Amino acid sequence: MTPGRIVALVLVLVVAGLGFVNYAVNAETQVNLLFKVPLVGAWALGEAMSLPILLAITFLVGFVAAGLGFGVKLAGSSRRLRNLRRQVAALQEELDYNRRTAREAAPAAASPSPVSTSAPVISSPPPVASSDFDDLI
């Protein structure tokens, strides 16, 4: 076992022990659930409930609400990441295409043309170093 797992196991045991002690001490305590609205009245929301069970329900509802909130945030982040990966793939394809055309144009420009024309000769651009494009990505 790694030291991190041992610490996590000890932490889980301590929290579980405190939860058991809390339940043992407060198991007999009953709480009446009321919903009070000023100037309107109050309604009993249910029968008396044990305090540890009420606390457990409250914590679980809080964890579920937080999990839903983080789940929505995670879904948005994964969507943005997927779009960025698509953009990087498209840029990589464009980079590969430019490298191929630069390699194909270099031998053609090196061979002399048998036909003489009076039009100016446009030379191909120099090959681009791969590190220049890699820095952009």
Summary of the structure (lengths in Angstrom):
residues: 137
radius of gyration: 35.0
end to end distance: 40.8
largest distance: 105.3
contacts: 247
relative contact order: 0.06
helix: 66%
strand: 9%
